[in-house]
Amino acid sequence: MKKRKVEVFSAGCPLCQETVELVKQMACPSCEIRVLDLHNPEVAQRARELGIRRAPAIAINERLVACCQQEGPSELALKEAGLDIPLE
C-alpha cells in the first residue's frame, strides 16, 4: 500500500499541539505522520528548504500545504491537500 508522508513542523507551543492533534484526527490510514521539532537544527534546515516561515506548518509528500504558505494550518486546506483520503 502506498503511503502519504505527512510532516508536522512544531515549535512545541499550544497552537502547534492543536495542529498535531488535528492532523492525527484527519489523517487516513495511508498517512505516515512525523512530528518534527523546529528546535532541532536539522529540522530547522529542512523547514527553510520547504519555505516554512512560521510554526506550526505541515508538508505532505515534500510539499508545504497551501495554508501554511500564508496563514496557519486549516482543516479545509488539509482536506484540499487530500489528508483524509486513503491512497490505493
The first five atom37 places (N, CA, C, CB, O) and aatype in JSON, in Angstrom:
{
  "aatype": [12, 11, 11, 1, 11, 19, 6, 19, 13, 15, 0, 7, 4, 14, 10, 4, 5, 6, 16, 19, 6, 10, 19, 11, 5, 12, 0, 4, 14, 15, 4, 6, 9, 1, 19, 10, 3, 10, 8, 2, 14, 6, 19, 0, 5, 1, 0, 1, 6, 10, 7, 9, 1, 1, 0, 14, 0, 9, 0, 9, 2, 6, 1, 10, 19, 0, 4, 4, 5, 5, 6, 7, 14, 15, 6, 10, 0, 10, 11, 6, 0, 7, 10, 3, 9, 14, 10, 6],
  "atom_mask": [
    [1, 1, 1, 1, 1],
    [1, 1, 1, 1, 1],
    [1, 1, 1, 1, 1],
    [1, 1, 1, 1, 1],
    [1, 1, 1, 1, 1],
    [1, 1, 1, 1, 1],
    [1, 1, 1, 1, 1],
    [1, 1, 1, 1, 1],
    [1, 1, 1, 1, 1],
    [1, 1, 1, 1, 1],
    [1, 1, 1, 1, 1],
    [1, 1, 1, 0, 1],
    [1, 1, 1, 1, 1],
    [1, 1, 1, 1, 1],
    [1, 1, 1, 1, 1],
    [1, 1, 1, 1, 1],
    [1, 1, 1, 1, 1],
    [1, 1, 1, 1, 1],
    [1, 1, 1, 1, 1],
    [1, 1, 1, 1, 1],
    [1, 1, 1, 1, 1],
    [1, 1, 1, 1, 1],
    [1, 1, 1, 1, 1],
    [1, 1, 1, 1, 1],
    [1, 1, 1, 1, 1],
    [1, 1, 1, 1, 1],
    [1, 1, 1, 1, 1],
    [1, 1, 1, 1, 1],
    [1, 1, 1, 1, 1],
    [1, 1, 1, 1, 1],
    [1, 1, 1, 1, 1],
    [1, 1, 1, 1, 1],
    [1, 1, 1, 1, 1],
    [1, 1, 1, 1, 1],
    [1, 1, 1, 1, 1],
    [1, 1, 1, 1, 1],
    [1, 1, 1, 1, 1],
    [1, 1, 1, 1, 1],
    [1, 1, 1, 1, 1],
    [1, 1, 1, 1, 1],
    [1, 1, 1, 1, 1],
    [1, 1, 1, 1, 1],
    [1, 1, 1, 1, 1],
    [1, 1, 1, 1, 1],
    [1, 1, 1, 1, 1],
    [1, 1, 1, 1, 1],
    [1, 1, 1, 1, 1],
    [1, 1, 1, 1, 1],
    [1, 1, 1, 1, 1],
    [1, 1, 1, 1, 1],
    [1, 1, 1, 0, 1],
    [1, 1, 1, 1, 1],
    [1, 1, 1, 1, 1],
    [1, 1, 1, 1, 1],
    [1, 1, 1, 1, 1],
    [1, 1, 1, 1, 1],
    [1, 1, 1, 1, 1],
    [1, 1, 1, 1, 1],
    [1, 1, 1, 1, 1],
    [1, 1, 1, 1, 1],
    [1, 1, 1, 1, 1],
    [1, 1, 1, 1, 1],
    [1, 1, 1, 1, 1],
    [1, 1, 1, 1, 1],
    [1, 1, 1, 1, 1],
    [1, 1, 1, 1, 1],
    [1, 1, 1, 1, 1],
    [1, 1, 1, 1, 1],
    [1, 1, 1, 1, 1],
    [1, 1, 1, 1, 1],
    [1, 1, 1, 1, 1],
    [1, 1, 1, 0, 1],
    [1, 1, 1, 1, 1],
    [1, 1, 1, 1, 1],
    [1, 1, 1, 1, 1],
    [1, 1, 1, 1, 1],
    [1, 1, 1, 1, 1],
    [1, 1, 1, 1, 1],
    [1, 1, 1, 1, 1],
    [1, 1, 1, 1, 1],
    [1, 1, 1, 1, 1],
    [1, 1, 1, 0, 1],
    [1, 1, 1, 1, 1],
    [1, 1, 1, 1, 1],
    [1, 1, 1, 1, 1],
    [1, 1, 1, 1, 1],
    [1, 1, 1, 1, 1],
    [1, 1, 1, 1, 1]
  ],
  "atom_positions": [
    [[0.83, -1.18, 0.0], [0.0, 0.0, 0.0], [0.88, 1.25, 0.0], [-0.95, -0.01, 1.21], [1.88, 1.31, 0.72]],
    [[0.51, 2.22, -0.81], [1.23, 3.49, -0.85], [1.02, 4.24, 0.44], [0.78, 4.34, -2.05], [-0.01, 4.1, 1.11]],
    [[2.01, 5.06, 0.8], [1.92, 5.88, 2.0], [2.03, 7.36, 1.61], [3.03, 5.51, 3.0], [2.75, 7.72, 0.69]],
    [[1.3, 8.18, 2.33], [1.38, 9.63, 2.18], [2.25, 10.13, 3.33], [-0.07, 10.32, 2.19], [1.94, 9.89, 4.5]],
    [[3.33, 10.82, 3.01], [4.26, 11.32, 4.01], [3.76, 12.68, 4.52], [5.7, 11.43, 3.42], [3.69, 13.64, 3.76]],
    [[3.42, 12.73, 5.8], [2.92, 13.95, 6.42], [3.91, 14.39, 7.49], [1.48, 13.73, 7.03], [4.2, 13.65, 8.43]],
    [[4.43, 15.61, 7.33], [5.38, 16.15, 8.29], [4.75, 17.37, 8.96], [6.73, 16.51, 7.61], [4.32, 18.3, 8.28]],
    [[4.7, 17.35, 10.28], [4.19, 18.49, 11.04], [5.39, 19.14, 11.71], [3.09, 18.05, 12.1], [6.05, 18.53, 12.55]],
    [[5.66, 20.37, 11.35], [6.78, 21.12, 11.92], [6.26, 21.9, 13.12], [7.43, 22.09, 10.86], [5.37, 22.74, 12.99]],
    [[6.8, 21.61, 14.3], [6.29, 22.14, 15.55], [7.38, 22.82, 16.37], [5.64, 21.03, 16.36], [8.53, 22.39, 16.39]],
    [[6.97, 23.9, 17.04], [7.87, 24.56, 17.99], [7.51, 24.19, 19.42], [7.81, 26.1, 17.81], [8.1, 24.69, 20.37]],
    [[6.52, 23.29, 19.57], [6.13, 22.82, 20.89], [5.12, 23.71, 21.61], [0.0, 0.0, 0.0], [4.81, 23.46, 22.77]],
    [[4.61, 24.73, 20.95], [3.65, 25.65, 21.57], [2.24, 25.03, 21.57], [3.64, 27.01, 20.82], [2.0, 24.04, 20.89]],
    [[1.3, 25.62, 22.33], [-0.07, 25.09, 22.35], [-0.72, 25.05, 20.97], [-0.92, 25.92, 23.28], [-1.43, 24.1, 20.66]],
    [[-0.5, 26.06, 20.14], [-1.07, 26.05, 18.79], [-0.49, 24.91, 17.96], [-0.8, 27.41, 18.08], [-1.2, 24.27, 17.18]],
    [[0.8, 24.65, 18.13], [1.43, 23.52, 17.43], [0.8, 22.21, 17.87], [2.96, 23.5, 17.7], [0.54, 21.34, 17.05]],
    [[0.56, 22.06, 19.17], [-0.06, 20.83, 19.69], [-1.46, 20.64, 19.12], [-0.12, 20.86, 21.22], [-1.85, 19.53, 18.78]],
    [[-2.23, 21.74, 19.01], [-3.56, 21.67, 18.41], [-3.46, 21.18, 16.96], [-4.26, 23.04, 18.46], [-4.27, 20.37, 16.52]],
    [[-2.48, 21.67, 16.24], [-2.29, 21.27, 14.84], [-1.91, 19.8, 14.74], [-1.2, 22.14, 14.18], [-2.42, 19.1, 13.87]],
    [[-1.04, 19.33, 15.61], [-0.66, 17.91, 15.62], [-1.91, 17.06, 15.84], [0.4, 17.62, 16.72], [-2.11, 16.07, 15.14]],
    [[-2.75, 17.44, 16.79], [-3.97, 16.68, 17.08], [-4.93, 16.72, 15.89], [-4.67, 17.25, 18.33], [-5.55, 15.71, 15.56]],
    [[-5.07, 17.88, 15.23], [-5.93, 18.0, 14.05], [-5.45, 17.06, 12.95], [-5.95, 19.45, 13.54], [-6.26, 16.35, 12.35]],
    [[-4.16, 17.05, 12.69], [-3.61, 16.18, 11.65], [-3.87, 14.72, 12.0], [-2.1, 16.43, 11.46], [-4.27, 13.94, 11.13]],
    [[-3.65, 14.34, 13.23], [-3.86, 12.95, 13.64], [-5.33, 12.55, 13.51], [-3.4, 12.75, 15.09], [-5.63, 11.43, 13.12]],
    [[-6.24, 13.47, 13.83], [-7.67, 13.18, 13.71], [-8.1, 13.03, 12.25], [-8.49, 14.29, 14.37], [-8.93, 12.18, 11.93]],
    [[-7.54, 13.84, 11.37], [-7.95, 13.85, 9.97], [-7.26, 12.8, 9.13], [-7.71, 15.19, 9.38], [-7.79, 12.38, 8.1]],
    [[-6.09, 12.37, 9.53], [-5.25, 11.5, 8.7], [-5.94, 10.18, 8.37], [-3.93, 11.23, 9.39], [-6.59, 9.57, 9.22]],
    [[-5.78, 9.77, 7.14], [-6.33, 8.49, 6.69], [-5.32, 7.38, 7.02], [-6.63, 8.53, 5.15], [-4.2, 7.66, 7.44]],
    [[-5.73, 6.13, 6.85], [-4.82, 5.02, 7.13], [-3.55, 5.01, 6.26], [-5.55, 3.71, 6.95], [-2.56, 4.37, 6.61]],
    [[-3.58, 5.72, 5.15], [-2.42, 5.76, 4.25], [-1.38, 6.78, 4.7], [-2.87, 6.08, 2.84], [-0.29, 6.85, 4.12]],
    [[-1.71, 7.57, 5.71], [-0.81, 8.64, 6.15], [0.24, 8.14, 7.14], [-1.62, 9.77, 6.77], [-0.06, 7.41, 8.08]],
    [[1.45, 8.55, 6.89], [2.56, 8.29, 7.8], [2.96, 9.65, 8.37], [3.79, 7.58, 7.07], [3.57, 10.47, 7.69]],
    [[2.59, 9.89, 9.64], [2.76, 11.21, 10.25], [4.05, 11.25, 11.06], [1.56, 11.55, 11.15], [4.36, 10.35, 11.85]],
    [[4.81, 12.33, 10.84], [6.01, 12.6, 11.64], [5.89, 14.0, 12.2], [7.32, 12.44, 10.78], [5.64, 14.96, 11.46]],
    [[6.07, 14.13, 13.51], [6.08, 15.44, 14.15], [7.54, 15.82, 14.34], [5.29, 15.43, 15.52], [8.3, 15.1, 14.99]],
    [[7.91, 16.95, 13.77], [9.31, 17.37, 13.77], [9.5, 18.62, 14.63], [9.78, 17.63, 12.33], [8.74, 19.58, 14.52]],
    [[10.51, 18.6, 15.47], [10.8, 19.67, 16.41], [11.7, 20.73, 15.75], [11.47, 19.11, 17.68], [12.85, 20.45, 15.41]],
    [[11.16, 21.93, 15.58], [11.91, 23.0, 14.93], [13.11, 23.48, 15.75], [11.0, 24.16, 14.66], [13.92, 24.25, 15.24]],
    [[13.23, 23.06, 16.99], [14.4, 23.4, 17.8], [15.62, 22.58, 17.37], [14.1, 23.18, 19.29], [16.75, 22.92, 17.71]],
    [[15.39, 21.5, 16.64], [16.47, 20.66, 16.12], [17.04, 21.36, 14.87], [15.96, 19.2, 15.78], [16.28, 21.64, 13.94]],
    [[18.34, 21.64, 14.83], [18.92, 22.35, 13.68], [18.67, 21.66, 12.33], [20.41, 22.5, 13.88], [18.46, 22.35, 11.33]],
    [[18.69, 20.35, 12.29], [18.43, 19.65, 11.02], [16.99, 19.84, 10.57], [18.73, 18.15, 11.17], [16.73, 20.01, 9.38]],
    [[16.06, 19.82, 11.51], [14.65, 20.06, 11.18], [14.46, 21.5, 10.73], [13.74, 19.74, 12.4], [13.74, 21.76, 9.77]],
    [[15.11, 22.44, 11.42], [15.01, 23.85, 11.03], [15.54, 24.07, 9.61], [15.79, 24.73, 12.03], [14.97, 24.85, 8.85]],
    [[16.61, 23.39, 9.27], [17.17, 23.5, 7.91], [16.18, 22.95, 6.89], [18.51, 22.75, 7.81], [15.97, 23.56, 5.84]],
    [[15.58, 21.81, 7.19], [14.57, 21.22, 6.28], [13.4, 22.18, 6.11], [14.07, 19.84, 6.82], [12.88, 22.35, 5.01]],
    [[12.98, 22.8, 7.21], [11.87, 23.76, 7.16], [12.22, 24.92, 6.23], [11.53, 24.28, 8.57], [11.39, 25.34, 5.43]],
    [[13.43, 25.44, 6.34], [13.85, 26.54, 5.45], [13.81, 26.1, 4.0], [15.28, 27.01, 5.82], [13.38, 26.86, 3.13]],
    [[14.26, 24.87, 3.72], [14.26, 24.36, 2.34], [12.84, 24.28, 1.78], [14.92, 22.97, 2.29], [12.64, 24.46, 0.58]],
    [[11.86, 24.0, 2.64], [10.47, 23.9, 2.2], [9.79, 25.27, 2.14], [9.69, 22.99, 3.13], [8.67, 25.39, 1.66]],
    [[10.47, 26.31, 2.63], [9.9, 27.65, 2.61], [9.05, 27.97, 3.83], [0.0, 0.0, 0.0], [8.26, 28.91, 3.8]],
    [[9.2, 27.21, 4.89], [8.43, 27.44, 6.1], [8.97, 28.67, 6.8], [8.47, 26.2, 7.05], [10.17, 28.8, 7.04]],
    [[8.06, 29.58, 7.13], [8.43, 30.82, 7.78], [7.84, 30.95, 9.18], [8.0, 31.99, 6.94], [8.23, 31.84, 9.93]],
    [[6.89, 30.07, 9.54], [6.25, 30.13, 10.86], [5.77, 28.75, 11.27], [5.08, 31.12, 10.86], [5.59, 27.86, 10.44]],
    [[5.58, 28.59, 12.56], [5.11, 27.31, 13.09], [3.71, 27.52, 13.69], [6.1, 26.75, 14.17], [3.41, 28.59, 14.21]],
    [[2.89, 26.51, 13.6], [3.13, 25.2, 13.02], [2.98, 25.24, 11.51], [2.16, 24.18, 13.62], [2.38, 26.16, 10.95]],
    [[3.54, 24.24, 10.86], [3.43, 24.11, 9.41], [3.36, 22.63, 9.07], [4.63, 24.8, 8.68], [3.84, 21.78, 9.82]],
    [[2.76, 22.33, 7.93], [2.57, 20.94, 7.5], [3.02, 20.77, 6.07], [1.09, 20.51, 7.65], [2.69, 21.58, 5.2]],
    [[3.78, 19.72, 5.82], [4.17, 19.35, 4.46], [3.61, 17.96, 4.19], [5.73, 19.38, 4.26], [3.69, 17.07, 5.04]],
    [[3.05, 17.79, 3.02], [2.54, 16.48, 2.6], [3.28, 16.1, 1.34], [0.98, 16.51, 2.36], [3.27, 16.82, 0.34]],
    [[3.93, 14.95, 1.4], [4.72, 14.45, 0.28], [5.71, 15.5, -0.23], [3.81, 14.0, -0.86], [5.79, 15.77, -1.43]],
    [[6.45, 16.07, 0.71], [7.53, 17.01, 0.4], [7.07, 18.39, -0.06], [8.41, 16.42, -0.66], [7.89, 19.19, -0.51]],
    [[5.76, 18.69, 0.05], [5.25, 19.99, -0.39], [4.52, 20.66, 0.76], [4.31, 19.85, -1.61], [3.69, 20.04, 1.43]],
    [[4.84, 21.91, 0.99], [4.19, 22.7, 2.02], [2.72, 22.87, 1.66], [4.88, 24.08, 2.2], [2.4, 23.27, 0.54]],
    [[1.82, 22.57, 2.59], [0.39, 22.72, 2.35], [0.09, 24.2, 2.16], [-0.45, 22.12, 3.54], [0.66, 25.05, 2.84]],
    [[-0.79, 24.52, 1.23], [-1.06, 25.9, 0.82], [-1.35, 26.82, 2.0], [-2.22, 25.93, -0.13], [-0.87, 27.95, 2.03]],
    [[-2.13, 26.36, 2.98], [-2.47, 27.23, 4.11], [-1.24, 27.64, 4.91], [-3.47, 26.52, 5.03], [-1.24, 28.69, 5.55]],
    [[-0.22, 26.84, 4.87], [0.98, 27.11, 5.66], [1.94, 28.07, 4.96], [1.71, 25.82, 5.97], [2.96, 28.47, 5.52]],
    [[1.6, 28.45, 3.73], [2.43, 29.4, 3.0], [2.08, 30.84, 3.37], [2.27, 29.19, 1.49], [2.92, 31.73, 3.27]],
    [[0.84, 31.07, 3.79], [0.41, 32.43, 4.14], [-0.08, 32.5, 5.59], [-0.71, 32.89, 3.19], [0.51, 33.18, 6.42]],
    [[-1.17, 31.78, 5.88], [-1.72, 31.78, 7.23], [-1.25, 30.52, 7.94], [-3.29, 31.86, 7.2], [-0.24, 29.91, 7.58]],
    [[-2.0, 30.15, 8.95], [-1.7, 28.91, 9.64], [-2.5, 27.75, 9.07], [0.0, 0.0, 0.0], [-3.32, 27.96, 8.17]],
    [[-2.27, 26.56, 9.57], [-2.99, 25.37, 9.08], [-4.49, 25.5, 9.27], [-2.48, 24.12, 9.79], [-4.96, 26.09, 10.24]],
    [[-5.23, 24.93, 8.32], [-6.7, 24.91, 8.44], [-7.21, 23.55, 8.01], [-7.34, 26.03, 7.58], [-6.61, 22.87, 7.17]],
    [[-8.33, 23.16, 8.59], [-8.93, 21.87, 8.25], [-9.3, 21.81, 6.77], [-10.17, 21.61, 9.12], [-9.07, 20.79, 6.12]],
    [[-9.86, 22.9, 6.24], [-10.24, 22.93, 4.83], [-9.04, 22.71, 3.91], [-10.92, 24.26, 4.49], [-9.11, 21.92, 2.97]],
    [[-7.94, 23.4, 4.19], [-6.75, 23.26, 3.35], [-6.18, 21.85, 3.45], [-5.69, 24.29, 3.75], [-5.68, 21.31, 2.46]],
    [[-6.25, 21.24, 4.62], [-5.75, 19.87, 4.77], [-6.62, 18.9, 3.98], [-5.72, 19.46, 6.26], [-6.11, 17.94, 3.39]],
    [[-7.94, 19.14, 3.96], [-8.82, 18.3, 3.14], [-8.5, 18.48, 1.66], [-10.31, 18.65, 3.41], [-8.46, 17.51, 0.9]],
    [[-8.27, 19.73, 1.26], [-7.94, 20.01, -0.14], [-6.62, 19.35, -0.54], [-7.86, 21.52, -0.39], [-6.42, 18.99, -1.7]],
    [[-5.72, 19.18, 0.43], [-4.44, 18.52, 0.18], [-4.57, 16.99, 0.2], [-3.41, 18.96, 1.22], [-3.6, 16.27, -0.06]],
    [[-5.78, 16.5, 0.51], [-6.03, 15.06, 0.47], [-5.67, 14.29, 1.72], [0.0, 0.0, 0.0], [-5.6, 13.06, 1.68]],
    [[-5.45, 14.97, 2.84], [-5.01, 14.3, 4.05], [-5.97, 13.2, 4.49], [-4.85, 15.3, 5.17], [-5.54, 12.18, 5.04]],
    [[-7.27, 13.39, 4.26], [-8.25, 12.43, 4.75], [-8.67, 11.38, 3.71], [-9.46, 13.17, 5.23], [-9.6, 10.61, 3.96]],
    [[-8.01, 11.34, 2.58], [-8.36, 10.4, 1.52], [-7.31, 9.29, 1.43], [-8.48, 11.13, 0.16], [-6.14, 9.57, 1.15]],
    [[-7.7, 8.05, 1.67], [-6.75, 6.94, 1.59], [-6.16, 6.78, 0.18], [-7.43, 5.64, 2.01], [-6.84, 7.02, -0.82]],
    [[-4.92, 6.39, 0.13], [-4.27, 6.07, -1.14], [-4.56, 4.61, -1.48], [-2.73, 6.33, -1.07], [-4.81, 3.79, -0.6]],
    [[-4.51, 4.31, -2.73], [-4.77, 2.91, -3.15], [-3.49, 2.16, -3.33], [-5.57, 2.87, -4.43], [-3.51, 0.98, -3.68]]
  ]
}
